[in-house]
Amino acid sequence: MAYDTLISVTDLHEILAAGSDVLILDCDFELGQPDKGRESYRAGHLPGARYAHLDDDLAGPPDGTNGRHPLPARVAFAAWLRAQGLKRGGQVVACDSSGGAWAARAWWLLRWIGHAEVAVLDGGKQAWAAAGLPMETGEAPPVVPGDFTADEPLVPAPLTARQVLANIGTGEAQVLDARDPSRFRGEPNPIDPVAGHIPGARNRFFRDNLAEDGSFRPAEELSQAFRTLLGGKPAVLSCGSGVTACHNALAMAAAGLPQPRLYPGSWSEWIADPAHPVATGDA
């Protein structure tokens, strides 16, 4: 059985115990402290997990105009996955300690390069530890490279800033911004040099997808929440740099909703062009 949205701790433990070949990606990260995620990985990770660094592995190089975490080159990302041992058709499970905030980016990227067998660990590393399951420390040992190759994308084509700008005029799609409400409203913060949001966007803070225990809310609850926000329109997902927007994409997939389109550059790319309009407030 392949998992393509979420996987429970119980199911992951069972398939690992059965000897299934699973590539586990530990995606722990912290904005402003780029080394902290790797330190967290060394301190404790799921057995056999390999570390995926947001800046180095799950993004391409920023140039000041393309956002903080532009998409990596498809060829480069596929090569990195092969180096982690990924085989064609192999199950991938991404996890972190932040409710899936970073793991969802890995999930979306794998689907973007045509790999369907990828899921996020529901409840994350905390749920694994809470179940009393073993953890490992230190660095990952060398592995035999896999034979994975990129295929046709399994997600709609990402949007450019120009396309998002055009949508402001037409209103054909609804932009959902995954940042926290204070950043969306435009309150001063240390992350956004220009505060606010894309005109016409609505706020869907990614953490609203989670229950109190850190697991994803039930599918029917997620479906109702997104349908209310979208009002029948297709979704365009944005955030600060195209990362936590993927959490909303994962939640929509888990709820069985139509696939949204991602604006990878998101707010950090949008504000790099002073000609782009900026809105503040709750709407």
Secondary structure, DSSP 8 states (H G I E B T S, - for coil): ---SSEE-HHHHHHHHHTT--EEEEE----TT-TTHHHHHHHH-B-TT-EE--TTTTSS----SSS-SS----HHHHHHHHHHTT--TT-EEEEE-SSTTTTHHHHHHHHHHTT---EEEETTHHHHHHHTT---B-S-------------S-SS-----HHHHHHHHHH--SEEEE-S-HHHHHT---SS-SS--B-TT-EE--GGGGB-TTSSB--HHHHHHHHHHHHTTS-EEEE-SSSSTHHHHHHHHHHTT----EE-SSHHHHHTTSTTS--B-S--
